[in-house]
Amino acid sequence: MKHITIIIPDGQSNLSTVTCIVGASDIFSSANAYWKKAGKRQLYKVELAGVSKQVNYHEGAITLRPQVNISEITKTDLIVIPASAIRTYADAGKKNQLLIDWIEQQYHQGAEVASMCSGAFLLASTGILNERTCSTHWAYADTFRNNFPQVDMKEDKLITDEHGIYTNGGGYSFLNLMLYLVEKYYDRQTAIYISKMFQIEIDRQSQSAFAIFSTQKNHDDEIVRNAQSYIESNLDKKISVEDLSARFAIGRRHFDRRFISATGNTPLEYVQRVRIESAKKAFETTRKNVNEVMYEAGYSDAKAFREVFRRITGMSPLHYRNKYNNEAEVMES
């Protein structure tokens, strides 16, 4: 029988941590039960493991007790890391260095590792994510990049799968990662059963539609910050990078480099992200049609607007409008 280890971190945890631990345990247990009911032998032993006898959450309202100490597990096949409140490499090591070392050791011994949401911070602290792709909650993507520049952050991805390392996006999307793992570790039919029993949408690929673009002003470059403010205040105007660099008296290439260094986006990408975020809010809160929103967001070419909107959100403008604005859908019908 193979072994699945669900980690109970010791410190820097919150209710999301508990949700991930309980959800993973429940789903794997149900997959085992379904497998056995079909007359097959149990494939996996699932254990909750940590370094303390118990861990308290939510001011002591919830207590989780690991079934086994990680020191007693010499070999496991899959390690599941739940979401955490860790946001820096230094934070990860404060109370979890034993876990970090153990995860790294087990990976090099052949174990696969999956992280949920912000659990990617703990996973990245092991070093095994370096030069590999990773996802996490879209709200933490920039913080993650700043702390782990050697990791290729793909916040639009719902799930990444590379060299036996799995990561996923934010919030309750960890349930989609669980379906993915069930299909990989059991079979497709078991994953479909779990999808139906837990009512989880199967085969979701992106978390882009859920992302809320922040204006990325947490930097010290005053000229770039002024350029950002100009972009945000003039969405209805045609804005070119040449005009921006001339407006702030900086050479085009130098302006590009400074903008990317400060925000993580090129000036053109930033203009597109701000415009599409404005369009999303209009779709969510008004009865305006697609063309009205398109023009107000600074686009005159419907094809270009659709292409950029779909690339950033993962869906068409009309699909987004109907999905997030019930009044708009009623008007269409």
Secondary structure as the mmCIF struct_conf table of DSSP 4:
data_model
#
loop_
_struct_conf.conf_type_id
_struct_conf.id
_struct_conf.beg_label_comp_id
_struct_conf.beg_label_asym_id
_struct_conf.beg_label_seq_id
_struct_conf.end_label_comp_id
_struct_conf.end_label_asym_id
_struct_conf.end_label_seq_id
STRN STRN1 LYS A 2 ILE A 7
BEND BEND1 ASP A 10 GLN A 12
HELX_RH_AL_P HELX_RH_AL_P1 LEU A 15 LYS A 37
TURN_TY1_P TURN_TY1_P1 ALA A 38 GLY A 39
HELX_LH_PP_P HELX_LH_PP_P1 LYS A 40 GLN A 42
STRN STRN2 TYR A 44 GLY A 50
BEND BEND2 VAL A 51 LYS A 53
STRN STRN3 VAL A 55 TYR A 57
TURN_TY1_P TURN_TY1_P2 HIS A 58 ALA A 61
STRN STRN4 ILE A 62 LEU A 64
BEND BEND3 GLN A 67 GLN A 67
STRN STRN5 VAL A 68 ASN A 69
HELX_RH_3T_P HELX_RH_3T_P1 ILE A 70 GLU A 72
BEND BEND4 THR A 74 THR A 74
BEND BEND5 ASP A 77 ASP A 77
STRN STRN6 LEU A 78 ILE A 81
BEND BEND6 ALA A 85 ALA A 85
BEND BEND7 THR A 88 THR A 88
HELX_RH_AL_P HELX_RH_AL_P2 TYR A 89 HIS A 108
TURN_TY1_P TURN_TY1_P3 GLN A 109 GLY A 110
STRN STRN7 GLU A 112 SER A 115
TURN_TY1_P TURN_TY1_P4 CYS A 117 SER A 118
HELX_RH_AL_P HELX_RH_AL_P3 GLY A 119 ALA A 124
TURN_TY1_P TURN_TY1_P5 SER A 125 THR A 126
BEND BEND8 GLY A 127 GLY A 127
TURN_TY1_P TURN_TY1_P6 ILE A 128 GLU A 131
BEND BEND9 ARG A 132 ARG A 132
STRN STRN8 THR A 133 CYS A 134
HELX_RH_3T_P HELX_RH_3T_P2 TRP A 138 TYR A 140
HELX_RH_AL_P HELX_RH_AL_P4 ALA A 141 ASN A 147
TURN_TY1_P TURN_TY1_P7 PRO A 149 GLN A 150
BEND BEND10 VAL A 151 VAL A 151
STRN STRN9 ASP A 152 MET A 153
TURN_TY1_P TURN_TY1_P8 GLU A 155 ASP A 156
STRN STRN10 LYS A 157 LYS A 157
BEND BEND11 LEU A 158 LEU A 158
STRN STRN11 ILE A 159 GLU A 162
TURN_TY1_P TURN_TY1_P9 HIS A 163 GLY A 164
STRN STRN12 ILE A 165 ASN A 168
BEND BEND12 GLY A 170 GLY A 170
HELX_RH_3T_P HELX_RH_3T_P3 GLY A 171 SER A 173
HELX_RH_AL_P HELX_RH_AL_P5 PHE A 174 TYR A 185
TURN_TY1_P TURN_TY1_P10 TYR A 186 TYR A 186
HELX_RH_AL_P HELX_RH_AL_P6 ARG A 188 PHE A 198
TURN_TY1_P TURN_TY1_P11 GLN A 199 GLN A 199
TURN_TY1_P TURN_TY1_P12 ILE A 202 ASP A 203
STRN STRN13 SER A 206 SER A 206
HELX_RH_3T_P HELX_RH_3T_P4 SER A 208 PHE A 210
BEND BEND13 HIS A 219 ASP A 220
HELX_RH_AL_P HELX_RH_AL_P7 GLU A 222 SER A 233
TURN_TY1_P TURN_TY1_P13 LEU A 235 ASP A 236
BEND BEND14 LYS A 237 LYS A 237
HELX_RH_AL_P HELX_RH_AL_P8 VAL A 241 ARG A 247
TURN_TY1_P TURN_TY1_P14 PHE A 248 ALA A 249
HELX_RH_AL_P HELX_RH_AL_P9 ARG A 252 THR A 263
BEND BEND15 GLY A 264 ASN A 265
HELX_RH_AL_P HELX_RH_AL_P10 PRO A 267 THR A 285
HELX_RH_AL_P HELX_RH_AL_P11 VAL A 290 GLU A 296
TURN_TY1_P TURN_TY1_P15 ALA A 297 GLY A 298
HELX_RH_AL_P HELX_RH_AL_P12 ALA A 302 THR A 313
BEND BEND16 GLY A 314 MET A 315
HELX_RH_AL_P HELX_RH_AL_P13 PRO A 317 TYR A 324
HELX_RH_AL_P HELX_RH_AL_P14 ASN A 326 GLU A 332
#
